[in-house]
Amino acid sequence: MRDKQYSMVLFFIFLFLNCNAQLSTYEKPVSFDLSTVILDQLRKSIQTVEMPLLDMTKIEAEDKEDEEYDMPPRFGYSYKVNYNLTNSGTWTSLPNGDKIWQLNIICPGALSVNFGYDKFWIPEGGKFFVYSKDRKHSIGAFTSRNNKGAMDNIRGFATGLVYGSDIILEYYQPKNVLSDAVISIEYVVHGYRYINLGEKGYGNAGSCMVNVNCEEGQNWQNEKKAVAMIVVNNNRICSGSLINTTDLSQSPLFLTADHCISSFDRDAIENPNLDEFSFYWNYEAPGCLNNNIEPTFYSTSGATLLANNSESDFALLRLTEDPKDLSNYTPFYLGWDCSGQSGEAGVCIHHPKGDVKKISTVLSQPTSPYLFCWSVGWAYTINGHSMTQPGSSGSALINAEHMIIGQLYGGTCGNCSNANGKSTYGQFHVSWTGNYNDTIQRRLNCWLDSLNTGAQTMEGLLVIPTTSTLNTDQQFYGNILITDIGQLSIQSNVEMMGNSRIFVEAGGKLIINGGTLSNTDIILKPGATLQIINGGTIETRNGFVAPVGAYVNIDYGQIL
C-alpha cells in the first residue's frame, strides 16, 4: 500500500452537512451581519488561493489498490500547505475598531473541503469560522475552548468538512482583544467524491452487522454512550471508549488499542500529542434498519496519550475537548474488571469499517489461548451474525457484568462469510500493571485508580447534566451522578446491579415519581434534593441518612 499510515486499515471520513457538530459556539460568521458596503470591501480585497487540479488518473489507480486491500473508499486528497495569519489572507479593520482576517481557498471541482492545522491558538474573545462562499454551510465559531496548548506550547487542530469547492476561512478579533491568534493551516483536503451508501447503510460494514439500537442492544443503551469512533487525518481508523475511575472524577479518559496509536509513531513517553485525532460520538442509526439518512453525531478534537503498551495492546488517552461539554450528548464511563476473570459472555460495541455503531454478541465465555489475550467467537442473534471488522480495533470487550475485560487487537473475522471467525482482545488485567512494568506510562492502574484503593472491579458511571427520565423497567449496571444542574426522574422499576450508587451533587435533584428504585445507596450532598411522589419507593442496601443541608421531600411514597 502507498505509505506507512496504511500499515493499519484506515478509513476516510465522509461527513454530511447536517451532521458535523464539533465543539463550537454554533453561530454564524461575524461577516454575515456586516453592512453591504463593508461586505463589498471584503470581497474585493480578499486573497484567493486556488489549489491544483487533481490527477484523477493517479488517484483512481491508488483507490483501486486500496480496494484490493479491502480498504473502504477514501473521499479526499490532502495538499500540504503553509498558510497563516501573517503570510496569507487579508486583514480588514472595521469602523468600530474590530478586525477580520479572511482567506479564500478554491479546490476546483471539490465536493467538500476541510483543513488541518499544525498550530492553532485563539485568545479569549476571538472567533474563527470556516464556510462556503455561497454561505450555504458554515462551522464555528471556534474559540479559546478549542485551544490544545498554551501560547508557549501551541499545538494543532482540525476542522470538519464544509461542502463546496469555494471556501472562506475567517478570524474575527474584537478591538478589546490584544493578544494575537495563531492559526497555521498545514493541510487542505480536497473532497472528490461522496461515499456510496448503497445497501450497506451509512458505511461499509458487512450486511450481517447489527445496529446498536436493534433488539440485541436494548440492555446496553448506557454502555453505547461511552463508545466513539477515532478519526485521524481524514481516516476512520479505530474505536474506543470512555472509562471510569475510582475517584468518579469524570475525567475524559479514553481506552483504545496501542496499534491504533503507534502506527502514527506516537508514544506516551516520547511523543504523546494527538492533536490531529478526532472522536465521533452518537454516530449510530436511530433504529435497527439502515436507511439513507445520515445520523447526527458530535465530535471532539485532540488528545494526549497517557499510557500505552504493545504487550496487551492498550492505549489510554486523555481527551483535550471533553465530550460532556457537547450539546445533546450524555456521557457514560465504562466500568472495568482487573481481576483476571473473564466473567460470562457479554458484547462488543464498535464502529466496523467506520460505519455506524454496531453491537456484537459474544458466543460463549472468553478463553485465553494466547499470552495476554482473550479469544471470543460471535453468536448468531435475531438480527444478524455481528462480529468485528477493521475499524473495530480498540473497542472494549464487555462482560455480562457490563465491565471491560479487554480491547480489540485483531482476529480472523473480517467478513460475514467467516462464520467461525474469532476476535482477539488484549487482557485488561495485564494492561492494569503493564505486565508488572514500573513505568506509569506503560500501565493503567496509576491513571484509573489514582486513589490507590486496590479495587479489582469498578462500576460504570452515567452523568446526568440536564433533565432526564427513566421510564422503562431495567436493571442498571453502573453508578449515576446527578450534577449540580441535573435532574433525574424515575418512573419505572429500576434495580441497581452490583455495588452501584446514586450520587446527587448540591443543586441536583432525584425524583422517584411513582417508580421503584431498588438495591442502591443514595449519597446526597448538602444542597441536593430527594423527592418521592406518586407512591414512589426506594429500597436501599444500607439504610438511608440524609446529610445536613440536603432536602428530602416524601410527598407520597416511602424509603425502605
Number of C-alpha atoms within 10 A of each C-alpha: 11 9 6 10 14 16 12 18 21 26 27 21 23 24 20 17 17 11 14 20 20 27 23 22 13 14 12 17 22 15 16 10 9 12 9 10 8 15 13 11 11 18 11 9 13 18 16 17 15 12 14 11 11 15 8 10 9 10 14 11 11 15 17 14 14 19 13 11 12 13 19 22 21 23 22 24 17 17 14 11 14 14 18 18 18 12 9 18 21 18 20 17 13 13 8 8 11 14 16 19 20 26 22 22 21 22 23 16 15 20 19 27 28 20 22 24 22 17 22 25 26 24 18 15 15 22 23 24 24 29 24 22 17 11 13 11 17 23 25 22 24 23 20 18 15 22 23 25 15 11 16 6 9 16 21 25 26 27 20 24 26 26 21 22 20 23 25 22 19 24 25 22 24 16 14 10 14 12 13 13 23 17 21 22 21 20 20 23 21 28 25 21 15 15 17 13 15 11 13 17 20 22 22 21 27 22 14 16 23 29 28 25 21 17 15 20 21 11 15 20 12 22 26 26 21 26 30 29 29 30 23 24 20 28 21 28 28 32 32 29 30 29 27 28 23 20 13 16 9 20 17 20 23 23 26 29 30 26 23 25 27 18 14 16 12 19 23 21 14 8 13 18 19 25 25 20 23 29 24 21 25 23 23 22 23 18 12 17 12 18 16 11 12 21 17 18 20 20 25 25 28 25 25 21 22 22 26 31 24 15 17 26 28 32 30 30 25 19 23 22 22 19 23 18 14 18 12 11 15 20 27 27 29 30 25 27 24 23 15 13 13 26 17 14 20 22 23 27 31 34 33 30 27 30 25 27 26 28 25 27 23 24 15 13 16 23 13 14 10 11 11 19 24 24 19 23 24 23 18 15 14 10 15 16 20 27 34 34 24 26 26 32 33 32 29 32 30 27 23 15 19 27 26 31 27 33 33 32 24 21 18 14 20 21 18 19 11 11 15 11 17 17 22 27 29 29 29 29 25 26 29 25 18 25 15 11 14 10 12 17 20 27 26 26 20 16 18 21 19 13 13 12 9 10 13 13 15 25 28 28 29 24 18 23 20 15 13 15 14 16 14 12 14 14 13 18 27 28 27 22 22 27 20 18 15 20 20 24 19 22 21 19 19 21 18 22 18 15 15 21 22 19 21 29 21 20 18 25 25 23 20 26 23 19 25 21 20 19 18 23 20 23 17 27 20 16 17 24 22 19 18 24 18 14 15 24 22 21 18 17 14 11 11 16 9 16 14 10 13 18 19 16 13 18 12 15 20 15 15 12
